[in-house]
Amino acid sequence: MRAARAALCLAALFVLAGCGPDPRQAALCQSILPALLGGNERAQDIQAASDPAHRYGIAIGFTTDGEARTLTCEFGGGRLSAGRLTLRSVILDGQPLSFARMVFLWRAFGLEPPAELAAPPPAAPPMSPARAWAYFLQQLINGLALGAVFALIAVGYSLVYGISGTIQFAFGEVFMIGAYLVVIMLAVAAALGLGFAPAALLLTLAVGGMVTAVYGWSIERLVYRPLRGAAALAPLIAAIGLSIALREFVRLAQGAGNQWLPNLLPARFTVFDGGGFPVSLSGTQLVIFGLALAASAALGAFVMRSRLGRAQRACADDPGMAALLGIDVDRTIAIAFALGAALAALAGFAVALYYGEVDPNIGYLAGFKALTAALLGGFGSIAGALAGGLLLGLFETFWSGYFGGDYKDAAVFAVLILVLIFRPQGLFGAASRPREGDALFPIR
């Protein structure tokens, strides 16, 4: 009898010992705490998690600036389990960390994710014809929105090239500055009590366009005009240097981190439902389409109908003869640079609203893709740049939608290589153009 009682007491001691926290798990959870909060917290209590949903876990009570908080680390397997630790989830103040943050933690601490999370997802069942058609239409809408952004920047490239014969490589950075101006102006509007009303968005668009137009005029006056008669490589090298200088200027002035915007146009409109797949159109996409159409129509009317537009076409035809006829060639080219910069600012405005995030590097890749769109449509042709931008946006979106996004940039620049090899004048450009001014906006 005494032996049985002793055995029961010994078993109870083992059970009670198993109820305590695993030292390895506790040490790992304590290490996660400063990684998440920066080391300003103070741990007060460490115990095995009592919540049945996290029975293989460690709960840490701590304080931050006098506020009581909790951190729970959920592990796979039982306590005191042998082998590697399997960290399944981390719950801070009752909210589980996102999968992306868990990936960073696994990598930071040299842990392997749970097997069921690391396994590839099961293959999706084949879509019904109605669902496949709805998915295609959704990608078409998304591609047109992206293509409209490319088209606005590409038109700036073509406008400047058609008049001056030079490529303004810094348009990508001007586009980035336009996106930053959206964030800055909306912050100013919020500080003035205007909030994010339509009037604040219109004011942001107007101020951003004017500021970037000044950037474009200054770039032509200070960089391109002194090099107009220089060797062909001099403006190209200056443009690359200018692009790097503008990007670094914004990085130093605004910081290298991302700047975020709230979703200012959250409304979404369902076009139709195809087999359980709703095809939607967002308010931001409608704004992008409206901006692209309005800018294209206004630019076409300006180039074809206005006196300054005729002067620009005359400079594209023969700048020497235009000067003899009394046209101020320098002023005309500077205005073309300013117009191209304002169009890039429109694209920056659209991207900032669409993605809600800007950083100093967004102009680098966008500028090269817009240059690809201008070459695809026919460099020096505004109508070709519009068509090339839309085609490139559709190509990139459909590639991402059907083949994945890993190689979409490689595919886009493969298109550039193929166009340069097999049709260097672009898809909509003529093989020979005796009159350059006619190609500036060949819509009659």
Backbone torsions as a table, in degrees:
resi	resn	phi	psi	omega
1	MET	NA	-45.8	178.3
2	ARG	-63.2	-37.8	179.0
3	ALA	-63.8	-38.4	178.8
4	ALA	-66.3	-43.0	177.9
5	ARG	-61.9	-41.6	178.8
6	ALA	-62.3	-40.7	179.0
7	ALA	-63.9	-40.8	178.7
8	LEU	-64.2	-41.4	178.4
9	CYS	-63.8	-41.8	178.9
10	LEU	-63.2	-40.4	178.4
11	ALA	-64.8	-39.6	178.3
12	ALA	-64.1	-37.4	177.7
13	LEU	-64.5	-40.3	178.1
14	PHE	-64.2	-39.6	179.1
15	VAL	-64.6	-44.2	179.0
16	LEU	-65.0	-36.7	177.6
17	ALA	-65.1	-35.2	179.1
18	GLY	-71.0	-16.7	-179.7
19	CYS	-79.6	-13.5	179.4
20	GLY	-76.5	167.1	-179.4
21	PRO	-71.9	142.3	174.3
22	ASP	-68.2	125.6	-177.6
23	PRO	-58.5	-37.5	-180.0
24	ARG	-67.0	-44.0	179.3
25	GLN	-65.2	-41.0	179.3
26	ALA	-63.4	-40.7	179.4
27	ALA	-64.3	-41.2	179.6
28	LEU	-66.7	-42.1	-179.5
29	CYS	-65.7	-37.1	175.9
30	GLN	-64.9	-33.5	178.1
31	SER	-71.7	-30.7	179.7
32	ILE	-69.9	-32.1	-175.7
33	LEU	-57.2	-52.6	177.6
34	PRO	-68.9	-26.3	177.5
35	ALA	-64.6	-33.1	-179.7
36	LEU	-84.5	-34.9	-169.7
37	LEU	-115.2	0.6	173.3
38	GLY	85.8	7.1	174.0
39	GLY	87.8	8.7	-179.8
40	ASN	-93.0	0.5	-177.2
41	GLU	-90.9	165.0	179.4
42	ARG	-134.8	114.1	-178.3
43	ALA	-72.0	137.3	179.7
44	GLN	-114.6	-36.7	-173.5
45	ASP	-144.8	133.3	177.1
46	ILE	-126.0	124.3	-179.6
47	GLN	-152.0	163.7	174.3
48	ALA	-66.9	139.1	-178.8
49	ALA	-64.3	131.2	-178.3
50	SER	-93.8	-11.0	179.6
51	ASP	-68.2	124.7	-179.8
52	PRO	-57.2	-28.3	179.2
53	ALA	-69.9	-20.4	-179.2
54	HIS	-128.1	47.8	-172.3
55	ARG	-66.8	-25.1	175.2
56	TYR	-100.7	67.9	-175.8
57	GLY	-149.3	175.2	178.4
58	ILE	-123.4	129.5	176.7
59	ALA	-110.0	128.0	-179.7
60	ILE	-118.2	123.5	171.1
61	GLY	-95.8	132.1	-176.8
62	PHE	-147.3	170.1	178.6
63	THR	-124.4	143.8	173.7
64	THR	-131.6	114.2	-176.8
65	ASP	54.1	41.3	177.9
66	GLY	81.5	-1.0	-178.3
67	GLU	-97.8	128.1	179.1
68	ALA	-76.5	130.4	-178.0
69	ARG	-138.7	169.8	-179.7
70	THR	-135.4	148.6	174.0
71	LEU	-133.3	126.2	178.8
72	THR	-118.9	127.3	176.0
73	CYS	-109.1	119.6	-179.6
74	GLU	-99.2	128.5	-177.5
75	PHE	-114.8	155.8	173.8
76	GLY	-84.9	153.1	-178.4
77	GLY	78.5	-176.8	-179.4
78	GLY	-91.5	175.1	176.5
79	ARG	-68.1	149.4	-179.4
80	LEU	59.2	25.9	179.9
81	SER	-72.9	146.2	-178.7
82	ALA	-81.4	166.4	177.3
83	GLY	87.3	-163.9	-176.6
84	ARG	-73.4	150.0	175.0
85	LEU	-74.8	136.1	177.4
86	THR	-114.2	101.4	179.0
87	LEU	-84.9	113.9	-175.4
88	ARG	-89.0	-43.3	-178.3
89	SER	-158.7	160.8	176.0
90	VAL	-129.1	129.3	-175.8
91	ILE	-119.5	116.2	-179.0
92	LEU	-108.6	117.1	-179.4
93	ASP	53.4	40.1	176.6
94	GLY	84.0	-2.9	-178.9
95	GLN	-112.6	118.6	178.0
96	PRO	-65.1	143.8	174.5
97	LEU	-68.3	149.6	178.7
98	SER	-67.5	162.0	179.8
99	PHE	-61.0	-37.3	-179.6
100	ALA	-62.8	-42.9	179.3
101	ARG	-68.9	-33.1	175.6
102	MET	-64.9	-36.6	177.6
103	VAL	-61.4	-42.8	177.4
104	PHE	-62.0	-40.5	178.9
105	LEU	-65.6	-44.0	178.4
106	TRP	-58.4	-42.6	-179.7
107	ARG	-71.0	-38.6	-177.1
108	ALA	-65.3	-34.9	-176.5
109	PHE	-103.7	9.6	176.8
110	GLY	65.4	34.5	-178.9
111	LEU	-101.2	154.7	174.8
112	GLU	-96.7	136.3	178.2
113	PRO	-66.7	158.0	175.7
114	PRO	-54.3	145.9	-174.5
115	ALA	-58.7	-38.9	-177.6
116	GLU	-69.9	-24.1	177.2
117	LEU	-84.7	-30.5	-179.6
118	ALA	-79.2	-20.3	-178.8
119	ALA	-68.6	145.3	178.2
120	PRO	-65.3	147.5	-179.8
121	PRO	-65.1	152.2	178.5
122	PRO	-64.7	150.5	-179.1
123	ALA	-62.6	135.3	180.0
124	ALA	-72.8	144.3	176.9
125	PRO	-66.2	153.4	179.3
126	PRO	-61.0	141.8	-178.2
127	MET	-79.0	148.6	174.1
128	SER	-70.3	159.0	179.3
129	PRO	-56.5	-38.7	179.8
130	ALA	-66.7	-40.7	179.6
131	ARG	-68.8	-39.2	178.1
132	ALA	-64.1	-40.1	178.4
133	TRP	-66.5	-38.9	178.2
134	ALA	-65.6	-40.0	178.3
135	TYR	-63.9	-40.9	177.3
136	PHE	-61.3	-43.8	-178.4
137	LEU	-66.7	-36.9	177.5
138	GLN	-64.3	-40.9	177.1
139	GLN	-66.0	-33.2	177.3
140	LEU	-63.7	-43.8	178.7
141	ILE	-63.7	-46.7	179.7
142	ASN	-62.8	-38.9	-180.0
143	GLY	-67.4	-37.7	177.6
144	LEU	-66.4	-36.9	177.8
145	ALA	-65.0	-45.4	177.9
146	LEU	-65.7	-39.9	179.7
147	GLY	-65.2	-32.1	177.2
148	ALA	-64.5	-36.1	176.5
149	VAL	-65.7	-47.5	177.6
150	PHE	-59.5	-39.0	-176.5
151	ALA	-64.7	-39.3	-179.0
152	LEU	-63.0	-41.3	178.6
153	ILE	-72.3	-40.1	-178.3
154	ALA	-63.3	-35.0	177.9
155	VAL	-63.3	-38.1	176.2
156	GLY	-61.4	-44.0	175.9
157	TYR	-57.1	-49.3	-175.1
158	SER	-68.4	-36.6	179.6
159	LEU	-62.4	-46.0	-179.4
160	VAL	-68.8	-43.0	-178.4
161	TYR	-66.6	-39.0	-178.5
162	GLY	-64.1	-27.3	-177.3
163	ILE	-96.3	-44.8	-173.7
164	SER	-102.6	-15.5	-178.0
165	GLY	75.7	13.3	179.2
166	THR	-119.6	154.9	178.8
167	ILE	-101.0	122.2	-179.1
168	GLN	-90.0	86.7	-175.1
169	PHE	-65.4	-17.7	-177.1
170	ALA	-82.5	4.8	178.9
171	PHE	-62.1	-31.8	176.1
172	GLY	-60.9	-40.5	178.8
173	GLU	-73.7	-32.8	174.5
174	VAL	-64.2	-40.0	173.9
175	PHE	-58.2	-43.1	178.6
176	MET	-64.4	-40.5	177.9
177	ILE	-63.9	-39.2	176.3
178	GLY	-60.5	-38.8	177.7
179	ALA	-66.2	-40.1	178.0
180	TYR	-65.8	-36.0	178.7
181	LEU	-62.6	-31.3	176.2
182	VAL	-61.7	-47.5	-179.1
183	VAL	-63.1	-43.8	-177.4
184	ILE	-66.4	-46.4	-177.2
185	MET	-67.6	-36.4	177.9
186	LEU	-69.4	-33.4	175.0
187	ALA	-65.6	-40.4	177.1
188	VAL	-65.0	-41.9	179.2
189	ALA	-62.7	-39.8	177.9
190	ALA	-65.9	-37.5	178.7
191	ALA	-67.2	-30.8	179.0
192	LEU	-84.1	-1.1	179.0
193	GLY	87.3	8.1	179.2
194	LEU	-80.1	-21.1	-178.9
195	GLY	66.7	-145.1	-179.2
196	PHE	-115.8	39.1	179.7
197	ALA	-69.4	161.7	177.4
198	PRO	-54.4	-34.5	178.5
199	ALA	-63.1	-38.4	178.2
200	ALA	-66.1	-39.1	178.4
201	LEU	-66.2	-41.2	178.2
202	LEU	-65.6	-40.4	177.0
203	LEU	-63.3	-41.3	177.4
204	THR	-61.4	-43.8	-179.9
205	LEU	-63.4	-43.1	-178.6
206	ALA	-66.8	-47.2	-178.7
207	VAL	-65.8	-41.9	178.4
208	GLY	-61.1	-41.6	178.1
209	GLY	-64.7	-41.1	-179.7
210	MET	-67.9	-42.1	-178.9
211	VAL	-65.2	-44.8	179.8
212	THR	-70.1	-29.5	173.5
213	ALA	-62.3	-38.6	175.0
214	VAL	-63.6	-39.5	175.3
215	TYR	-58.8	-46.9	-178.6
216	GLY	-63.0	-43.9	178.6
217	TRP	-62.9	-41.5	-179.5
218	SER	-66.0	-37.8	179.0
219	ILE	-62.5	-43.7	179.2
220	GLU	-66.5	-41.6	-174.9
221	ARG	-70.7	-38.3	-172.8
222	LEU	-95.8	-24.3	-174.2
223	VAL	-114.6	-52.9	-170.9
224	TYR	-81.6	-38.1	-177.1
225	ARG	-63.7	-43.2	178.0
226	PRO	-64.8	-21.0	-177.7
227	LEU	-103.3	11.7	-174.3
228	ARG	-63.6	-35.1	179.5
229	GLY	-97.5	8.9	-177.4
230	ALA	-82.6	178.8	178.4
231	ALA	-62.2	159.9	-171.8
232	ALA	-63.0	-32.6	-176.9
233	LEU	-76.3	-22.0	-175.6
234	ALA	-62.6	-49.5	177.7
235	PRO	-63.2	-34.1	179.9
236	LEU	-64.7	-47.0	179.9
237	ILE	-66.3	-39.2	177.8
238	ALA	-63.1	-37.9	179.4
239	ALA	-65.8	-40.1	178.4
240	ILE	-65.1	-43.5	177.2
241	GLY	-63.3	-39.6	178.2
242	LEU	-63.7	-39.9	178.4
243	SER	-60.4	-45.8	179.1
244	ILE	-65.6	-40.7	-178.8
245	ALA	-63.1	-43.4	179.2
246	LEU	-65.6	-40.8	179.7
247	ARG	-63.9	-42.9	179.2
248	GLU	-69.6	-33.9	176.6
249	PHE	-60.4	-45.6	179.4
250	VAL	-67.8	-38.6	180.0
251	ARG	-62.6	-41.1	179.5
252	LEU	-73.5	-34.7	-177.5
253	ALA	-78.6	-37.2	-174.4
254	GLN	-110.3	-7.9	-177.5
255	GLY	91.8	156.3	-177.0
256	ALA	-82.3	-13.1	-178.8
257	GLY	-75.2	169.3	179.3
258	ASN	-77.3	145.5	173.3
259	GLN	-108.8	129.4	-172.4
260	TRP	-111.0	148.2	174.4
261	LEU	-120.9	146.0	172.3
262	PRO	-70.1	164.3	177.1
263	ASN	-74.0	99.3	-173.4
264	LEU	-79.2	-23.7	179.9
265	LEU	-125.8	74.0	-172.7
266	PRO	-75.6	-11.0	-174.7
267	ALA	-64.1	137.8	174.7
268	ARG	-129.2	140.1	-177.7
269	PHE	-116.7	125.7	179.3
270	THR	-83.0	118.5	179.2
271	VAL	-72.6	-52.4	171.9
272	PHE	-166.2	167.9	-178.9
273	ASP	-110.8	116.9	-179.3
274	GLY	-109.6	100.0	177.9
275	GLY	63.2	35.3	-178.2
276	GLY	86.9	3.7	177.6
277	PHE	-110.6	103.2	-178.5
278	PRO	-76.2	125.2	175.5
279	VAL	-87.8	119.9	-173.0
280	SER	-120.6	157.1	177.2
281	LEU	-131.6	121.3	-175.5
282	SER	-86.8	160.5	176.3
283	GLY	-62.8	-35.4	178.3
284	THR	-65.7	-39.0	177.5
285	GLN	-64.5	-37.6	176.1
286	LEU	-63.2	-39.7	177.3
287	VAL	-63.7	-41.4	179.7
288	ILE	-62.9	-46.4	178.4
289	PHE	-60.5	-43.0	179.4
290	GLY	-63.4	-42.3	178.2
291	LEU	-62.0	-45.7	-177.6
292	ALA	-63.7	-44.4	-179.7
293	LEU	-66.1	-44.6	-178.9
294	ALA	-65.4	-42.5	-180.0
295	ALA	-65.6	-40.5	-180.0
296	SER	-65.3	-45.3	-179.7
297	ALA	-65.2	-42.6	-179.8
298	ALA	-65.6	-40.7	-179.9
299	LEU	-67.8	-40.7	177.8
300	GLY	-60.9	-44.6	178.1
301	ALA	-64.8	-38.6	-179.7
302	PHE	-64.0	-47.4	-175.9
303	VAL	-69.6	-38.3	-172.9
304	MET	-90.3	-25.5	-170.5
305	ARG	-114.3	-27.3	-173.8
306	SER	-85.8	161.7	178.7
307	ARG	-65.7	-41.4	179.3
308	LEU	-67.7	-34.4	176.1
309	GLY	-64.2	-40.2	176.4
310	ARG	-64.5	-36.5	176.7
311	ALA	-64.3	-38.0	178.7
312	GLN	-67.1	-40.3	177.3
313	ARG	-66.8	-34.6	177.2
314	ALA	-66.1	-39.9	177.8
315	CYS	-66.6	-34.2	176.8
316	ALA	-68.1	-35.3	177.7
317	ASP	-67.5	-57.0	-174.7
318	ASP	-159.3	97.5	-177.0
319	PRO	-62.8	-32.1	179.0
320	GLY	-65.7	-46.8	178.9
321	MET	-67.4	-36.4	177.3
322	ALA	-61.4	-39.5	178.6
323	ALA	-65.9	-38.8	178.6
324	LEU	-64.9	-29.1	-179.9
325	LEU	-85.9	6.9	174.4
326	GLY	96.3	8.6	179.1
327	ILE	-84.5	132.2	176.2
328	ASP	-79.3	97.1	-174.2
329	VAL	-64.2	-43.4	-179.2
330	ASP	-60.2	-45.1	-179.8
331	ARG	-65.4	-39.5	-179.2
332	THR	-64.1	-43.0	179.4
333	ILE	-67.8	-39.2	178.8
334	ALA	-62.8	-38.1	178.0
335	ILE	-66.4	-36.0	176.6
336	ALA	-62.7	-41.8	176.1
337	PHE	-61.7	-42.5	-179.4
338	ALA	-65.6	-40.8	178.0
339	LEU	-64.1	-43.5	178.2
340	GLY	-61.3	-39.7	178.4
341	ALA	-66.4	-38.7	178.0
342	ALA	-64.2	-38.6	176.2
343	LEU	-64.4	-39.3	176.1
344	ALA	-63.2	-35.1	177.2
345	ALA	-66.0	-37.1	175.1
346	LEU	-60.1	-42.2	177.2
347	ALA	-63.8	-40.5	177.2
348	GLY	-63.2	-40.0	176.4
349	PHE	-59.7	-45.0	-178.5
350	ALA	-65.3	-42.7	-177.9
351	VAL	-67.4	-40.6	179.2
352	ALA	-61.9	-39.8	177.6
353	LEU	-72.4	-35.5	-174.1
354	TYR	-72.5	-47.7	-175.7
355	TYR	-98.4	-20.6	179.3
356	GLY	70.7	19.9	-177.6
357	GLU	-150.9	138.1	174.4
358	VAL	-134.8	150.5	174.5
359	ASP	-152.1	165.6	-173.7
360	PRO	-64.6	-11.8	-174.7
361	ASN	-103.6	2.4	-175.4
362	ILE	-70.4	-22.7	-177.9
363	GLY	-78.9	-20.1	-174.4
364	TYR	-63.7	-58.2	-177.6
365	LEU	-72.7	-38.2	179.5
366	ALA	-62.2	-38.3	178.7
367	GLY	-63.9	-42.2	179.6
368	PHE	-69.5	-35.0	177.5
369	LYS	-69.2	-37.9	175.9
370	ALA	-65.5	-36.8	175.2
371	LEU	-62.7	-39.7	175.7
372	THR	-61.8	-40.5	178.5
373	ALA	-63.8	-40.4	178.4
374	ALA	-64.5	-40.8	177.6
375	LEU	-68.1	-36.1	179.5
376	LEU	-63.7	-41.8	-179.5
377	GLY	-79.3	-25.7	-176.2
378	GLY	123.5	103.9	-171.9
379	PHE	-64.7	134.0	-177.3
380	GLY	94.7	-5.9	179.4
381	SER	-109.7	119.4	-179.2
382	ILE	-66.8	-43.5	178.1
383	ALA	-63.1	-39.9	177.2
384	GLY	-64.3	-37.0	178.2
385	ALA	-64.9	-40.2	176.8
386	LEU	-61.4	-48.0	179.7
387	ALA	-65.3	-41.1	179.6
388	GLY	-63.9	-39.4	178.0
389	GLY	-63.3	-44.0	178.9
390	LEU	-64.6	-42.4	179.4
391	LEU	-64.4	-40.8	-179.1
392	LEU	-68.2	-40.8	176.3
393	GLY	-61.5	-41.6	177.5
394	LEU	-64.9	-42.4	-179.4
395	PHE	-61.8	-47.5	-178.0
396	GLU	-65.1	-41.0	-178.5
397	THR	-67.9	-44.0	179.6
398	PHE	-67.7	-35.4	176.7
399	TRP	-62.8	-46.3	179.6
400	SER	-64.6	-38.3	-176.6
401	GLY	-71.3	-31.8	-174.3
402	TYR	-109.6	-22.6	-178.4
403	PHE	-120.0	-1.7	-177.8
404	GLY	92.3	160.5	-175.0
405	GLY	-92.8	2.8	-175.1
406	ASP	-65.5	-38.6	-173.3
407	TYR	-115.6	21.3	-176.4
408	LYS	-66.3	-39.4	179.4
409	ASP	-67.6	-39.0	176.6
410	ALA	-62.6	-39.2	179.4
411	ALA	-66.6	-39.4	179.8
412	VAL	-62.0	-46.1	-177.5
413	PHE	-77.7	-20.1	169.3
414	ALA	-65.3	-37.1	174.4
415	VAL	-60.9	-42.0	177.7
416	LEU	-58.7	-44.8	-179.5
417	ILE	-62.7	-44.6	-178.7
418	LEU	-64.0	-40.7	179.1
419	VAL	-63.7	-44.2	-179.8
420	LEU	-64.5	-31.3	-178.8
421	ILE	-78.2	-50.1	-169.3
422	PHE	-98.1	-23.8	178.3
423	ARG	-149.1	74.5	-175.6
424	PRO	-63.6	-20.3	178.2
425	GLN	-82.4	-0.9	179.4
426	GLY	90.6	165.9	-176.5
427	LEU	-67.9	-31.5	-175.4
428	PHE	-112.3	9.6	179.1
429	GLY	-94.8	151.6	178.0
430	ALA	-81.2	153.3	179.7
431	ALA	-64.4	-32.1	176.4
432	SER	-139.8	137.0	-177.5
433	ARG	-126.2	97.2	178.9
434	PRO	-68.0	-23.9	-178.4
435	ARG	-123.6	108.0	-177.8
436	GLU	-67.4	-33.6	-178.0
437	GLY	-63.9	-33.8	178.0
438	ASP	-65.3	-26.3	-178.9
439	ALA	-84.0	-10.0	-176.3
440	LEU	-64.9	-43.1	175.0
441	PHE	-147.5	80.8	-170.3
442	PRO	-81.0	44.8	174.8
443	ILE	-114.2	119.0	-178.2
444	ARG	-108.0	NA	NA
